[in-house]
Amino acid sequence: MIRRLARCLREYKWTALVSPLAMIGEVAMEVTIPLVMAQLYDQGIAAGNMTIVVQKAMVLVLCAVVSLIFGVLSATYASKAATGFARNLRHDMYYRVQDFSFANIDKFSSASIVTRLTSDVANLQMAFQMSIRLAIRCPMMLILAMISSLRISPRLTTVYLVAIPLLAATLVCIVPFVFRIFDRVFQTYDRLNNVVQENVHGVRVVKSFVREDKEVDKFAGVSQAIYRDFCKAEHILALSNPAMQFCVYGCTLAISWIGAHLVVASGNNGALGLTTGELSSMFTYTTQIFMALMMLSMVFVMMIMARAPMRRCYELLVEEPSLVSPENPVREVKDGSIDFENVSFRYSAKAKHRALKEVDLHIPSGATVGILGSTGSSKTTLVQLIPRLYDATEGTVKVGGVDVKDYDLEVLRDNVAMVLQKNTLFSGTIKENLRWGNPNATDEELVHACRLACADDFIRSFPGGYDTHIEQGGSNVSGGQKQRLCIARALLKKPKILILDDSTSAVDTHTDSLIRKAFREEIPGTTKLIIAQRISSIQDADIILVMENGKVACVGDHETLMRESDFYRGIYESQQKGSER
């Protein structure tokens, strides 16, 4: 997992290497300063030698300046490396999501993907920056300070050998509990983002049903769960501070007691004596050693917090798209003919029931096909297999006489335009939205497509015309206007197959008939599949499919189905009675 994430460093590898090297230089200077201070006191101040005092003072200034320079370099390069790592990681994850099929996207909720691309990456950025600085600084400080204290007094250094394991044991006991809590917290963040996302997208429904209080309670519940978990984790982590203080003050007392005896022994020419300057240096090293341990514990905590985001980002990076182009793909779609050969489909391998069952169907190129069926009859599932948004579990789907699995995915989908049930417009002008269908479309082609979709009139009624800004999700246009813009966008692709998944449900019957008339006259060579709830929308289709429980129950034109299908006839008669009323 770490190796895979490390690939995101790329051009920042050397930057990431310079930071810890500079940090080693900074630590070396910090450890040297107490030794120089001891020499300044013992050889200069205590001996009354001003020459030594001036020399050692200049060395101290030099060490401080060099330490400052190394510190600035380390911090600068660490921040550059961490920011670059986060940028590359976010880039790689986002590009990976773009390659996902519907099946891959179904595996991760949209709220979870957003959390991974934002909060998780931010946590990893902070953890990485700390790791290349503090994760180097703390061990180096610990090692160099211990070596320096050993040089001064091996006897006093044994005090650390008692205290350090005690502090380390405390941290080891804390870590497993904290990890489990933080792992749960980041899963709760997914729920929080999901609640916010649902509320923002469905704000009109929330207000129309006066459910603001319910939504507030739902948000508060998830937010409170995050608060409780963080508080619990912080309470556990707080145990490390008393342990740290106990070790620091215990060592200080022990060194003071033992050191005082050694200083006295030194005054009496004892073999194991200690000077006053060396004793003061030992106090400094005590602070350095235990501060290094404390910072090391903070690094461990950050690593614990980063482990869950690391795993979640890794899952997104290594998720393989379930649909990919073959090695030698077909790069041309000859025509818009469609064949289903004994096709069955399950949404997942664990699903007990098949969404589609043994569908056999031939649709000639240029035909207009109407698809009718009750809710849950798998109408949408059927058409989603054509542009290979999903792969058939059993059987073969062919377009232009070629198995869809043999096509280059981009080529296939460029030749199949699909207006989904949930029409989506993106923030930007109407022109920018329309050019999703064809980035190189001229203004004349935009206008022509909008006339076919009966969208030109209402677009020109806007003050900005085709330059009118569309809000996120198309919230500033009506449902019918959104549908017609999406149809125009699909037409700009000039596809061989056009699929309308209940895409005229929000337009009136007169506009619906005008759109169908334009299809017949302007794109006769395009195969058109129209899923509809109104029989009037598909009555003049060349072929009408009646779907029931994932199967094609009846196939024929309007007259044939009126004779042979009770289901079709019943819907037609009920809709006719409804229109007469």
Number of C-alpha atoms within 10 A of each C-alpha: 12 9 7 10 17 12 13 19 20 12 13 18 15 12 19 24 15 17 26 25 17 23 27 22 19 25 21 19 20 22 24 17 21 22 21 19 21 21 20 24 21 19 18 19 15 13 12 12 14 13 11 18 21 13 12 21 15 12 17 21 12 14 20 17 14 17 22 16 14 22 20 16 18 26 19 14 23 27 21 17 27 25 19 21 27 24 16 19 24 21 13 18 21 17 12 16 17 11 16 19 18 17 16 17 15 12 10 12 14 15 18 20 20 15 24 27 21 13 14 25 23 20 20 24 22 17 23 25 22 22 20 24 24 21 20 18 24 24 17 20 26 21 13 19 26 22 14 19 26 15 10 18 18 14 14 20 21 13 18 21 11 12 18 17 11 15 23 16 11 14 23 12 10 17 17 11 14 21 19 15 18 23 17 14 21 21 16 18 21 19 19 22 19 19 17 16 14 13 17 11 12 11 15 11 12 17 10 9 9 11 13 15 10 11 17 13 12 15 18 13 13 18 15 12 16 21 13 14 18 16 12 16 20 12 12 14 18 12 13 19 13 11 18 22 14 15 21 22 13 15 23 19 13 15 24 17 11 15 25 17 14 24 20 15 16 16 12 10 11 12 9 12 18 21 21 19 21 23 23 19 22 28 20 18 24 25 16 20 24 23 17 22 21 21 18 21 22 18 20 18 20 18 21 21 23 24 19 22 25 21 17 20 24 18 15 20 20 12 15 15 16 14 18 17 15 12 9 9 14 18 13 13 20 13 19 24 21 23 21 22 16 16 22 22 25 19 19 13 10 7 10 9 13 17 19 26 18 17 21 16 15 11 19 15 20 20 21 25 25 27 26 24 22 14 11 13 19 22 27 17 19 23 20 19 19 25 24 21 18 20 25 24 15 16 15 20 25 20 26 17 14 18 16 25 22 17 24 20 20 13 16 24 18 19 22 25 24 25 23 17 15 10 17 17 24 16 15 15 17 22 21 20 22 26 20 17 22 19 13 10 15 12 11 9 15 22 19 17 24 24 17 22 26 21 24 20 12 11 19 13 10 12 9 12 16 20 15 16 19 19 14 12 14 19 15 12 14 11 16 17 20 23 28 28 26 26 30 27 28 25 26 22 22 18 24 24 28 26 25 24 22 22 24 28 18 15 17 10 14 8 16 19 16 15 20 20 13 15 20 17 10 12 18 14 18 23 25 29 23 25 27 20 19 16 21 15 20 25 16 16 22 16 21 26 24 22 23 19 17 22 21 23 14 17 19 18 18 20 11 13 18 16 10 13 15 11 17 20 17 12 16 18 13 10 16 13 9 9 8 6 6
